[in-house]
Amino acid sequence: MGWGGFLDKLMGVLPIQKRKERWKNELDNLERERKNLLNGEANEKTSTRLAVIIERINYLQQLFRNATQD
């Protein structure tokens, strides 16, 4: 058994996510957090966090668009 077979076997056992799956999970979490912030009380801290979340959501959506063009 060479290194290739060993690594293939290891990758099958470890719960390592692929990059698009990680992006989707992060996007889902950010959208959930965004929804919670919008339903809550607005203050300076939440508005700053909301701006960061929206920026990251836009970035992840752009990554998905670029990935589908490849």
GUNU-278607 format. One record per residue: x, y, z of N, C-alpha, C in turn. Coordinates in Angstrom, 1 decimal, decimal comma, always signed. Example, Ala and Ser with C-alpha at 12.3 -4.5 7.8 and 13.67 -1.06 7.14 Angstrom:
2
+--------+--------+--------+--------+--------+--------+--------+--------+--------+
|   n.px |   n.py |   n.pz |  ca.px |  ca.py |  ca.pz |   c.px |   c.py |   c.pz |
+--------+--------+--------+--------+--------+--------+--------+--------+--------+
|  +13,2 |   -5,7 |   +7,8 |  +12,3 |   -4,5 |   +7,8 |  +13,2 |   -3,3 |   +7,8 |
|  +12,8 |   -2,2 |   +7,1 |  +13,7 |   -1,1 |   +7,1 |  +12,9 |   +0,0 |   +7,9 |
+--------+--------+--------+--------+--------+--------+--------+--------+--------+
***
This chain:
70
+--------+--------+--------+--------+--------+--------+--------+--------+--------+
|   n.px |   n.py |   n.pz |  ca.px |  ca.py |  ca.pz |   c.px |   c.py |   c.pz |
+--------+--------+--------+--------+--------+--------+--------+--------+--------+
|   +0,9 |   -1,2 |   +0,0 |   +0,0 |   +0,0 |   +0,0 |   +0,9 |   +1,2 |   +0,0 |
|   +0,8 |   +2,1 |   -1,0 |   +1,6 |   +3,3 |   -1,1 |   +0,9 |   +4,4 |   -0,4 |
|   +1,5 |   +5,6 |   -0,6 |   +1,0 |   +6,8 |   +0,1 |   -0,4 |   +7,2 |   -0,5 |
|   -0,5 |   +7,0 |   -1,8 |   -1,8 |   +7,4 |   -2,4 |   -3,0 |   +6,6 |   -1,8 |
|   -2,8 |   +5,3 |   -1,7 |   -3,9 |   +4,5 |   -1,1 |   -4,1 |   +4,8 |   +0,4 |
|   -3,0 |   +5,1 |   +1,1 |   -3,2 |   +5,5 |   +2,5 |   -3,9 |   +6,8 |   +2,6 |
|   -3,6 |   +7,8 |   +1,8 |   -4,2 |   +9,1 |   +1,9 |   -5,7 |   +9,0 |   +1,4 |
|   -6,0 |   +8,2 |   +0,4 |   -7,4 |   +8,0 |   +0,0 |   -8,2 |   +7,4 |   +1,1 |
|   -7,6 |   +6,4 |   +1,8 |   -8,3 |   +5,8 |   +2,9 |   -8,6 |   +6,8 |   +4,0 |
|   -7,5 |   +7,5 |   +4,3 |   -7,6 |   +8,5 |   +5,4 |   -8,7 |   +9,6 |   +5,1 |
|   -8,7 |  +10,1 |   +3,8 |   -9,7 |  +11,1 |   +3,4 |  -11,1 |  +10,6 |   +3,5 |
|  -11,3 |   +9,3 |   +3,3 |  -12,6 |   +8,7 |   +3,4 |  -13,1 |   +8,6 |   +4,9 |
|  -12,2 |   +8,5 |   +5,8 |  -12,5 |   +8,4 |   +7,2 |  -12,7 |   +9,8 |   +7,9 |
|  -11,8 |  +10,7 |   +7,6 |  -11,9 |  +12,0 |   +8,2 |  -13,0 |  +12,9 |   +7,7 |
|  -13,7 |  +13,6 |   +8,6 |  -14,8 |  +14,5 |   +8,1 |  -14,2 |  +15,8 |   +7,6 |
|  -13,5 |  +15,8 |   +6,5 |  -12,9 |  +17,0 |   +5,9 |  -13,8 |  +17,5 |   +4,8 |
|  -14,2 |  +18,7 |   +4,9 |  -15,2 |  +19,3 |   +4,0 |  -14,4 |  +19,8 |   +2,7 |
|  -15,0 |  +19,8 |   +1,6 |  -14,5 |  +20,4 |   +0,4 |  -14,7 |  +21,9 |   +0,5 |
|  -14,0 |  +22,6 |   -0,3 |  -14,1 |  +24,1 |   -0,2 |  -15,5 |  +24,7 |   -0,5 |
|  -16,2 |  +24,1 |   -1,5 |  -17,6 |  +24,6 |   -1,8 |  -18,5 |  +24,3 |   -0,6 |
|  -18,3 |  +23,1 |   -0,1 |  -19,2 |  +22,8 |   +1,1 |  -18,9 |  +23,7 |   +2,3 |
|  -17,6 |  +24,0 |   +2,5 |  -17,3 |  +25,0 |   +3,6 |  -17,9 |  +26,3 |   +3,3 |
|  -17,9 |  +26,8 |   +2,1 |  -18,4 |  +28,1 |   +1,7 |  -19,9 |  +28,1 |   +1,9 |
|  -20,6 |  +27,0 |   +1,5 |  -22,1 |  +26,9 |   +1,7 |  -22,4 |  +26,9 |   +3,2 |
|  -21,7 |  +26,1 |   +4,0 |  -22,0 |  +26,1 |   +5,4 |  -21,8 |  +27,5 |   +6,1 |
|  -20,7 |  +28,2 |   +5,7 |  -20,4 |  +29,5 |   +6,2 |  -21,5 |  +30,5 |   +5,8 |
|  -21,9 |  +30,4 |   +4,5 |  -23,0 |  +31,2 |   +4,0 |  -24,3 |  +31,0 |   +4,7 |
|  -24,7 |  +29,7 |   +5,0 |  -25,9 |  +29,4 |   +5,7 |  -25,8 |  +30,0 |   +7,2 |
|  -24,7 |  +29,9 |   +7,8 |  -24,5 |  +30,4 |   +9,2 |  -24,6 |  +31,9 |   +9,2 |
|  -24,0 |  +32,6 |   +8,2 |  -24,0 |  +34,0 |   +8,1 |  -25,4 |  +34,5 |   +7,9 |
|  -26,2 |  +33,9 |   +7,0 |  -27,5 |  +34,3 |   +6,7 |  -28,4 |  +34,1 |   +7,9 |
|  -28,2 |  +33,0 |   +8,7 |  -29,0 |  +32,8 |   +9,9 |  -28,7 |  +33,9 |  +10,9 |
|  -27,4 |  +34,2 |  +11,1 |  -27,0 |  +35,3 |  +12,0 |  -27,5 |  +36,6 |  +11,6 |
|  -27,5 |  +36,9 |  +10,3 |  -28,0 |  +38,1 |   +9,7 |  -29,5 |  +38,3 |  +10,0 |
|  -30,3 |  +37,2 |   +9,9 |  -31,7 |  +37,2 |  +10,1 |  -32,0 |  +37,5 |  +11,6 |
|  -31,2 |  +36,8 |  +12,5 |  -31,3 |  +37,1 |  +13,9 |  -31,1 |  +38,5 |  +14,3 |
|  -30,0 |  +39,1 |  +13,7 |  -29,7 |  +40,5 |  +14,0 |  -30,8 |  +41,4 |  +13,5 |
|  -31,3 |  +41,1 |  +12,4 |  -32,4 |  +42,0 |  +11,8 |  -33,7 |  +41,9 |  +12,7 |
|  -33,9 |  +40,8 |  +13,3 |  -35,1 |  +40,7 |  +14,2 |  -34,9 |  +41,3 |  +15,5 |
|  -33,6 |  +41,5 |  +15,9 |  -33,4 |  +42,0 |  +17,3 |  -33,3 |  +43,6 |  +17,3 |
|  -32,8 |  +44,1 |  +18,4 |  -32,7 |  +45,5 |  +18,6 |  -31,5 |  +46,0 |  +17,9 |
|  -31,7 |  +47,2 |  +17,2 |  -30,6 |  +47,8 |  +16,5 |  -29,8 |  +48,7 |  +17,4 |
|  -28,5 |  +48,6 |  +17,3 |  -27,6 |  +49,5 |  +18,0 |  -26,3 |  +49,5 |  +17,2 |
|  -25,3 |  +50,2 |  +17,7 |  -24,1 |  +50,4 |  +16,9 |  -23,3 |  +49,1 |  +16,7 |
|  -23,3 |  +48,3 |  +17,8 |  -22,6 |  +47,0 |  +17,7 |  -23,3 |  +46,0 |  +16,7 |
|  -24,6 |  +45,9 |  +16,7 |  -25,3 |  +45,0 |  +15,8 |  -25,2 |  +45,6 |  +14,3 |
|  -25,2 |  +46,9 |  +14,2 |  -25,1 |  +47,4 |  +12,8 |  -23,7 |  +47,2 |  +12,2 |
|  -22,7 |  +47,3 |  +13,1 |  -21,3 |  +47,0 |  +12,6 |  -21,2 |  +45,6 |  +12,2 |
|  -21,7 |  +44,7 |  +13,1 |  -21,6 |  +43,3 |  +12,8 |  -22,4 |  +42,9 |  +11,5 |
|  -23,6 |  +43,6 |  +11,3 |  -24,4 |  +43,3 |  +10,2 |  -23,7 |  +43,7 |   +8,9 |
|  -22,9 |  +44,9 |   +8,9 |  -22,2 |  +45,3 |   +7,8 |  -21,1 |  +44,3 |   +7,4 |
|  -20,4 |  +43,7 |   +8,4 |  -19,4 |  +42,7 |   +8,2 |  -20,0 |  +41,5 |   +7,6 |
|  -21,1 |  +41,1 |   +8,1 |  -21,8 |  +39,9 |   +7,6 |  -22,2 |  +40,1 |   +6,2 |
|  -22,8 |  +41,2 |   +5,8 |  -23,3 |  +41,4 |   +4,5 |  -22,1 |  +41,5 |   +3,5 |
|  -21,0 |  +42,0 |   +3,9 |  -19,8 |  +42,1 |   +3,1 |  -19,3 |  +40,6 |   +2,8 |
|  -19,2 |  +39,8 |   +3,9 |  -18,8 |  +38,4 |   +3,7 |  -19,7 |  +37,6 |   +2,9 |
|  -21,1 |  +37,8 |   +3,0 |  -22,0 |  +37,1 |   +2,2 |  -21,8 |  +37,5 |   +0,7 |
|  -21,6 |  +38,7 |   +0,4 |  -21,4 |  +39,2 |   -0,9 |  -20,1 |  +38,5 |   -1,5 |
|  -19,1 |  +38,4 |   -0,7 |  -17,8 |  +37,8 |   -1,1 |  -18,0 |  +36,3 |   -1,4 |
|  -18,7 |  +35,6 |   -0,5 |  -19,0 |  +34,2 |   -0,7 |  -19,8 |  +33,9 |   -2,0 |
|  -20,8 |  +34,8 |   -2,2 |  -21,7 |  +34,7 |   -3,4 |  -20,8 |  +34,9 |   -4,7 |
|  -19,9 |  +35,8 |   -4,6 |  -19,0 |  +36,0 |   -5,7 |  -18,1 |  +34,8 |   -6,0 |
|  -17,6 |  +34,2 |   -4,9 |  -16,8 |  +32,9 |   -5,0 |  -17,6 |  +31,8 |   -5,7 |
|  -18,9 |  +31,7 |   -5,3 |  -19,8 |  +30,7 |   -6,0 |  -20,0 |  +31,0 |   -7,4 |
|  -20,2 |  +32,3 |   -7,8 |  -20,4 |  +32,6 |   -9,2 |  -19,1 |  +32,3 |  -10,0 |
|  -17,9 |  +32,6 |   -9,4 |  -16,7 |  +32,3 |  -10,1 |  -16,4 |  +30,8 |  -10,2 |
|  -16,8 |  +30,1 |   -9,2 |  -16,6 |  +28,6 |   -9,2 |  -17,5 |  +28,0 |  -10,3 |
|  -18,6 |  +28,5 |  -10,5 |  -19,5 |  +27,9 |  -11,5 |  -19,0 |  +28,3 |  -13,0 |
|  -18,3 |  +29,3 |  -13,1 |  -17,8 |  +29,7 |  -14,4 |  -16,5 |  +28,9 |  -14,8 |
|  -15,9 |  +28,2 |  -13,8 |  -14,7 |  +27,4 |  -14,2 |  -15,0 |  +26,2 |  -14,9 |
+--------+--------+--------+--------+--------+--------+--------+--------+--------+
***
